[in-house]
Amino acid sequence: MRTKEEGFSLLELALIVLVLGLLTTLSWRFIAARLEQRESVAARSLLERADWALTGFVLSNHRLPCPAADEGGDENCGGTEEVGKLPWKTLGMADARAGMIRYGVLRRTGAVADPEADAGDPAPALSRNADLTLSFDRFYPLVGWAGTFTPSAPDLPKLTTDTVLASRVFTPVIASNVMLGNSNGLDLCQALRVAEDPAPTDVTGHVHVTAGGAPRQVAYALALPGARDASGDNALFDGPAGLAFDPPRGGQTDRNDDRVRAVSPGVLWNRLGCGEAIAAIGHAQPNAATAAAMLYVSLYDYEQVLEQALALADANVTVAVSGVLGAVGSIMDAVSAGLHAAGDSAKIAVLAGTSIAAAVLMSVTAAGITPIAIMTLVSAVEVRDMTDQRYQFLQNLRASAEPFAEGVAAGVLVADQKGLYLGQ
């Protein structure tokens, strides 16, 4: 008797193979997605760490590093290249994978005449250099000073009074942009201010990103290639070459899986706190020095006015003394005339009486004028004393205004030396 053998039919076997194939495909896709997600997170983390390493380098060195010539990680400032590899060793990064990052930095060296520069201004023209890899003094605050402001010794001229008008010193307050000789974060802020307003032809001629077909100025850009050659050109980098970078975007495409970070001059300006520093150090402090210098010169001018007022008060006292003496003399003359008329017996009685009456009238008139003359003298003396008090007070005030103004000017130098670290 033949026994019946049980097993999988071809249909059942096909269904099992199909299910296993689907499970394998789904598992592979899940694993691939997880790997791609991990790769994306690692790429974003690497770019973020590189970005903050650049910020730390700027705060320590007041400039951005030059691009590296290769993946070795050392900056190369020997040439004028704006695009290369990230100098990860110079930045102090420990991850050698950062050497794969394409790095571009703005190095615009062409000097442009500042439109606000005055040809007659003795101060140097404001720097328009926007090479962010250089650190030098390019921020010149506007300082108003009596005479020439000398950073090594910001002293006011000694304005002394002189009785001879031609010998007096008249010094106006002159405002000029002053080169203070310090190089720090303020000067990088000035470069970022210049970089934020480029000429149209300067954008494509330097490192930039292209967004929507329009080039946009950047301070620096970072591009990390993806794991595959998405563009099919046998290179991991899928973005543009030369001075152009793709704009940052949230995810990759089928033709480009690069990761990009770009920082504009305005963003770096805000990141460094340039606005607050420039407002306090570049404007408020020099404005205070200008106001102090103007106060010093104004007090000198007012002192000259009070000096003239004091001389006029002295003259009024002299005139008032003369008036008193004149009134007393008139009384004495009238008394003398009356005595003379009364003692002249040879005169006719009528004429003698007339002379005596006239003498008495003169005496009464002179006696009435005398108190007025005395009151005028007292008033003139009071005005003279009050003017002298103000004059003495103003002299002391001007003497104290001089070191005050010079101290505020010295504060301009101290603030410029500290730069972005003024509040620390």
C-alpha positions as CSV (number, residue, x, y, z in Angstrom):
1,M,0.0,0.0,0.0
2,R,1.4,3.4,-1.0
3,T,1.5,6.1,1.7
4,K,0.7,9.7,1.0
5,E,3.7,12.1,1.6
6,E,2.9,15.6,3.0
7,G,5.1,18.8,2.2
8,F,5.0,22.3,0.8
9,S,3.4,22.8,-2.5
10,L,5.1,25.0,-5.1
11,L,2.5,27.7,-4.4
12,E,3.1,27.6,-0.6
13,L,6.9,27.7,-1.2
14,A,6.5,30.7,-3.5
15,L,4.5,32.5,-0.9
16,I,7.1,31.8,1.8
17,V,9.9,33.1,-0.5
18,L,7.9,36.2,-1.3
19,V,7.3,37.0,2.3
20,L,10.9,36.4,3.2
21,G,11.9,38.7,0.3
22,L,9.6,41.4,1.5
23,L,10.9,41.2,5.0
24,T,14.5,41.3,3.8
25,T,13.8,44.3,1.7
26,L,12.0,46.2,4.4
27,S,14.7,45.3,6.9
28,W,17.4,46.5,4.5
29,R,15.5,49.7,3.8
30,F,15.0,50.3,7.6
31,I,18.7,49.6,8.2
32,A,19.7,51.9,5.3
33,A,17.4,54.7,6.6
34,R,18.9,54.3,10.1
35,L,22.4,54.5,8.7
36,E,21.5,57.5,6.6
37,Q,19.9,59.2,9.7
38,R,23.0,58.5,11.8
39,E,25.2,59.8,9.0
40,S,23.1,63.0,8.7
41,V,23.2,63.6,12.5
42,A,27.0,63.0,12.4
43,A,27.4,65.4,9.5
44,R,25.3,68.1,11.1
45,S,27.2,67.7,14.4
46,L,30.5,68.0,12.6
47,L,29.5,71.1,10.8
48,E,28.1,72.6,13.9
49,R,31.3,71.9,15.9
50,A,33.3,73.4,13.0
51,D,31.1,76.5,13.0
52,W,31.5,77.1,16.7
53,A,35.3,76.4,16.5
54,L,35.4,79.2,13.9
55,T,33.6,81.5,16.3
56,G,36.0,80.7,19.1
57,F,38.9,81.3,16.9
58,V,37.5,84.7,16.0
59,L,37.1,85.7,19.6
60,S,40.6,84.7,20.4
61,N,42.4,86.0,17.3
62,H,40.1,88.8,16.0
63,R,40.1,87.3,12.6
64,L,39.0,84.2,10.6
65,P,41.5,81.5,9.7
66,C,42.9,81.2,6.2
67,P,41.8,78.0,4.3
68,A,44.1,75.0,4.5
69,A,45.8,73.8,1.3
70,D,44.9,70.1,2.0
71,E,43.2,67.9,4.6
72,G,46.2,68.2,6.9
73,G,44.4,70.9,8.9
74,D,46.9,73.8,9.0
75,E,45.8,77.2,7.7
76,N,47.8,78.6,4.8
77,C,47.9,82.4,4.7
78,G,50.7,82.6,2.2
79,G,48.4,83.2,-0.8
80,T,45.1,84.9,-1.4
81,E,43.0,81.8,-1.8
82,E,39.5,82.2,-0.4
83,V,38.4,78.5,-0.7
84,G,40.2,75.4,0.5
85,K,39.9,72.9,3.2
86,L,38.9,73.6,6.8
87,P,42.1,74.2,9.0
88,W,40.8,71.9,11.7
89,K,44.2,71.7,13.5
90,T,44.5,75.5,13.6
91,L,41.0,75.6,15.1
92,G,41.9,73.0,17.7
93,M,39.5,70.4,16.6
94,A,40.3,66.8,17.4
95,D,38.2,65.2,14.6
96,A,40.3,64.6,11.5
97,R,37.1,64.1,9.5
98,A,36.8,67.9,9.6
99,G,39.5,67.9,7.0
100,M,37.0,66.8,4.4
101,I,35.0,70.1,4.9
102,R,35.3,72.6,2.1
103,Y,35.9,76.0,3.6
104,G,35.5,79.5,2.1
105,V,36.3,82.8,3.7
106,L,35.8,86.4,2.5
107,R,39.2,88.0,1.6
108,R,38.3,91.2,-0.2
109,T,41.4,93.3,-0.1
110,G,40.6,96.0,-2.6
111,A,40.5,99.4,-0.8
112,V,37.6,101.6,-1.6
113,A,37.5,105.3,-0.8
114,D,35.1,105.9,2.0
115,P,32.2,108.2,0.8
116,E,32.2,110.1,4.1
117,A,35.9,110.8,4.1
118,D,36.7,114.5,3.9
119,A,39.7,115.5,1.7
120,G,40.6,118.3,4.1
121,D,40.4,116.0,7.1
122,P,43.9,115.4,8.5
123,A,42.8,112.0,9.9
124,P,43.4,108.9,7.7
125,A,40.5,107.7,5.5
126,L,38.4,105.0,7.0
127,S,39.5,101.5,6.0
128,R,37.3,99.7,3.5
129,N,39.3,96.5,3.7
130,A,37.1,93.4,4.1
131,D,39.8,90.6,4.3
132,L,38.4,88.8,7.3
133,T,41.6,86.7,7.7
134,L,43.6,89.9,8.6
135,S,43.8,91.6,12.0
136,F,44.9,95.2,12.0
137,D,43.7,98.6,13.2
138,R,40.8,99.6,10.8
139,F,38.3,101.1,13.2
140,Y,38.9,104.9,13.7
141,P,36.4,106.5,16.1
142,L,35.3,110.1,15.5
143,V,36.8,112.2,18.4
144,G,36.2,116.0,18.8
145,W,39.2,117.6,20.4
146,A,40.6,121.1,21.1
147,G,43.6,121.0,18.7
148,T,45.1,117.7,17.5
149,F,44.1,114.5,19.3
150,T,47.3,112.5,20.0
151,P,46.6,109.0,21.3
152,S,49.9,108.7,23.0
153,A,49.2,111.8,25.1
154,P,45.6,113.1,24.9
155,D,46.3,116.5,26.5
156,L,44.3,119.7,26.1
157,P,46.1,122.9,25.2
158,K,46.7,125.2,28.1
159,L,44.3,128.0,27.5
160,T,45.5,130.9,29.6
161,T,44.1,134.4,29.8
162,D,46.1,137.4,28.8
163,T,45.5,141.1,29.1
164,V,46.7,141.6,25.5
165,L,43.9,140.4,23.2
166,A,46.3,139.4,20.5
167,S,48.2,137.1,22.9
168,R,45.1,135.1,23.9
169,V,44.8,131.5,22.7
170,F,41.6,130.6,20.7
171,T,41.4,126.9,20.0
172,P,38.3,125.4,18.3
173,V,37.0,121.9,18.8
174,I,37.8,119.8,15.7
175,A,36.3,116.4,15.0
176,S,38.3,113.8,13.1
177,N,38.6,110.0,12.8
178,V,41.6,108.9,14.9
179,M,43.8,105.9,14.3
180,L,44.4,104.6,17.8
181,G,46.8,101.8,16.8
182,N,44.9,98.9,18.6
183,S,44.0,95.7,16.8
184,N,41.1,93.6,18.2
185,G,37.5,92.5,17.7
186,L,36.4,96.1,17.1
187,D,38.4,96.1,13.9
188,L,36.9,92.8,12.8
189,C,33.5,94.4,13.4
190,Q,34.5,97.3,11.2
191,A,35.5,94.8,8.5
192,L,32.1,93.0,8.8
193,R,30.3,96.3,8.5
194,V,32.2,97.0,5.3
195,A,31.6,93.4,4.0
196,E,27.9,93.7,4.6
197,D,27.7,96.5,2.0
198,P,29.7,95.3,-1.0
199,A,29.8,96.7,-4.5
200,P,27.7,94.5,-6.9
201,T,30.8,93.3,-8.7
202,D,32.4,92.3,-5.5
203,V,30.0,89.5,-4.6
204,T,30.6,87.0,-7.4
205,G,34.3,87.9,-7.3
206,H,34.6,86.5,-3.8
207,V,33.2,83.6,-1.8
208,H,29.4,83.6,-1.9
209,V,26.3,81.4,-1.9
210,T,23.9,81.3,-4.8
211,A,20.3,81.2,-3.6
212,G,17.5,81.4,-6.2
213,G,20.0,82.3,-8.9
214,A,21.2,85.4,-6.9
215,P,24.6,85.6,-5.3
216,R,24.8,86.6,-1.7
217,Q,27.8,87.8,0.3
218,V,29.0,85.6,3.1
219,A,31.7,85.9,5.8
220,Y,32.5,82.2,5.5
221,A,30.9,79.0,4.3
222,L,31.3,75.3,5.1
223,A,30.4,72.3,2.9
224,L,30.7,68.7,3.9
225,P,30.2,66.1,1.2
226,G,27.8,63.2,1.5
227,A,28.6,59.5,1.5
228,R,27.6,59.0,-2.2
229,D,28.3,60.6,-5.5
230,A,24.8,61.9,-6.0
231,S,25.6,64.1,-9.0
232,G,27.4,61.3,-10.8
233,D,30.5,63.3,-11.6
234,N,32.9,60.9,-9.8
235,A,33.4,63.3,-6.9
236,L,31.8,63.3,-3.5
237,F,31.2,67.0,-3.6
238,D,28.0,67.6,-5.6
239,G,27.8,71.4,-5.2
240,P,29.4,74.2,-7.3
241,A,33.2,74.7,-7.4
242,G,35.3,77.8,-7.4
243,L,34.1,80.6,-5.1
244,A,30.4,79.6,-5.0
245,F,28.7,77.5,-2.4
246,D,25.2,76.1,-2.3
247,P,22.8,77.8,0.2
248,P,22.2,75.9,3.4
249,R,19.2,73.6,3.2
250,G,17.3,71.2,5.4
251,G,17.9,68.0,3.5
252,Q,19.7,66.5,0.5
253,T,18.3,65.8,-2.9
254,D,18.8,63.0,-5.4
255,R,21.5,65.0,-7.2
256,N,23.2,66.7,-4.2
257,D,23.7,65.2,-0.7
258,D,26.2,67.9,0.5
259,R,25.7,69.5,3.9
260,V,26.3,73.3,3.9
261,R,26.6,76.0,6.5
262,A,27.0,79.7,5.6
263,V,27.3,82.7,7.9
264,S,26.7,86.2,6.5
265,P,28.7,89.2,7.8
266,G,25.5,90.4,9.5
267,V,25.0,87.1,11.4
268,L,28.6,87.1,12.5
269,W,28.2,90.7,13.5
270,N,25.3,89.8,15.8
271,R,27.1,86.7,17.1
272,L,30.1,88.7,18.3
273,G,27.9,91.5,19.8
274,C,29.4,94.1,17.5
275,G,26.4,96.4,17.6
276,E,26.6,96.9,21.4
277,A,30.4,97.3,21.3
278,I,30.5,99.8,18.5
279,A,27.7,101.8,20.1
280,A,29.5,102.0,23.4
281,I,33.1,102.2,22.4
282,G,32.9,103.7,18.9
283,H,30.2,106.3,19.6
284,A,29.2,106.9,23.3
285,Q,32.8,107.1,24.6
286,P,34.2,109.4,21.9
287,N,31.0,111.5,22.1
288,A,31.7,112.0,25.8
289,A,35.3,113.0,25.1
290,T,34.0,115.5,22.5
291,A,31.5,117.0,24.9
292,A,34.2,117.3,27.6
293,A,36.5,119.0,25.3
294,M,33.8,121.4,24.2
295,L,32.9,122.1,27.8
296,Y,36.6,123.0,28.5
297,V,36.8,125.4,25.6
298,S,33.4,126.9,26.4
299,L,34.4,127.6,29.9
300,Y,37.5,129.3,28.6
301,D,35.4,131.4,26.3
302,Y,33.0,132.3,29.1
303,E,36.0,133.2,31.3
304,Q,37.0,135.7,28.7
305,V,33.5,137.2,28.8
306,L,33.6,137.4,32.6
307,E,37.1,139.0,32.4
308,Q,35.6,141.7,30.3
309,A,32.6,142.1,32.6
310,L,35.1,142.4,35.5
311,A,37.0,145.1,33.8
312,L,33.7,146.9,33.1
313,A,32.7,146.6,36.7
314,D,36.0,148.1,37.8
315,A,35.4,151.0,35.4
316,N,31.9,151.5,36.9
317,V,33.3,151.6,40.4
318,T,35.8,154.2,39.3
319,V,33.1,156.3,37.7
320,A,30.9,156.0,40.8
321,V,33.8,157.1,43.0
322,S,34.3,160.1,40.8
323,G,30.6,160.9,41.1
324,V,30.8,160.9,44.9
325,L,33.9,163.0,44.9
326,G,32.3,165.4,42.4
327,A,29.2,165.7,44.6
328,V,31.3,166.4,47.7
329,G,33.3,168.9,45.7
330,S,30.2,170.7,44.6
331,I,29.0,171.0,48.2
332,M,32.4,172.5,49.2
333,D,32.3,174.9,46.3
334,A,28.8,176.1,47.3
335,V,29.7,176.6,50.9
336,S,32.8,178.5,49.9
337,A,30.8,180.7,47.5
338,G,28.2,181.5,50.2
339,L,30.9,182.4,52.7
340,H,32.6,184.6,50.2
341,A,29.4,186.5,49.3
342,A,28.4,187.0,53.0
343,G,31.9,188.4,53.8
344,D,32.0,190.8,50.9
345,S,30.7,194.0,52.5
346,A,31.7,196.0,49.5
347,K,28.9,194.5,47.4
348,I,25.5,195.9,47.2
349,A,23.2,194.2,49.6
350,V,20.8,193.0,46.8
351,L,23.7,191.4,44.8
352,A,25.2,189.9,48.0
353,G,21.8,188.4,48.9
354,T,21.4,187.0,45.4
355,S,24.9,185.4,45.6
356,I,24.1,183.9,48.9
357,A,20.8,182.4,47.7
358,A,22.6,180.9,44.6
359,A,25.2,179.4,46.9
360,V,22.6,177.8,49.1
361,L,20.8,176.4,46.1
362,M,24.0,174.9,44.8
363,S,24.7,173.4,48.2
364,V,21.2,171.9,48.5
365,T,21.5,170.4,45.0
366,A,24.9,168.9,45.6
367,A,23.7,167.5,48.9
368,G,20.8,165.8,47.1
369,I,23.1,164.3,44.4
370,T,25.6,163.0,47.0
371,P,23.4,160.1,48.3
372,I,22.6,159.0,44.8
373,A,26.3,159.0,43.9
374,I,27.0,157.0,47.1
375,M,24.3,154.5,46.3
376,T,25.6,154.2,42.7
377,L,29.1,153.5,44.2
378,V,27.8,150.8,46.6
379,S,25.9,149.1,43.7
380,A,28.9,149.2,41.4
381,V,31.1,147.7,44.2
382,E,28.5,144.9,44.7
383,V,28.4,144.1,41.0
384,R,32.1,144.1,40.9
385,D,32.4,141.7,43.8
386,M,29.8,139.4,42.4
387,T,31.5,139.4,39.0
388,D,34.9,138.7,40.7
389,Q,33.4,135.8,42.6
390,R,32.0,134.3,39.4
391,Y,35.3,134.8,37.7
392,Q,37.3,133.1,40.4
393,F,34.7,130.2,40.5
394,L,35.0,129.8,36.7
395,Q,38.7,129.7,36.8
396,N,38.6,126.9,39.3
397,L,35.9,125.1,37.3
398,R,38.0,125.4,34.1
399,A,41.0,124.1,35.9
400,S,39.0,121.0,37.0
401,A,37.4,120.6,33.5
402,E,40.9,120.1,31.9
403,P,41.9,116.9,33.7
404,F,38.3,115.7,33.5
405,A,38.3,116.0,29.7
406,E,41.7,114.4,29.4
407,G,40.5,111.6,31.6
408,V,37.5,110.9,29.4
409,A,39.8,111.0,26.4
410,A,42.1,108.4,28.1
411,G,39.0,106.3,28.5
412,V,38.5,106.3,24.8
413,L,41.9,104.7,24.5
414,V,41.3,102.1,27.2
415,A,37.9,101.1,25.7
416,D,39.4,100.7,22.2
417,Q,42.2,98.6,23.7
418,K,39.8,96.2,25.4
419,G,37.6,96.0,22.3
420,L,34.9,93.4,22.5
421,Y,36.0,92.5,26.1
422,L,35.1,95.9,27.5
423,G,32.6,94.5,29.9
424,Q,34.8,91.8,31.2
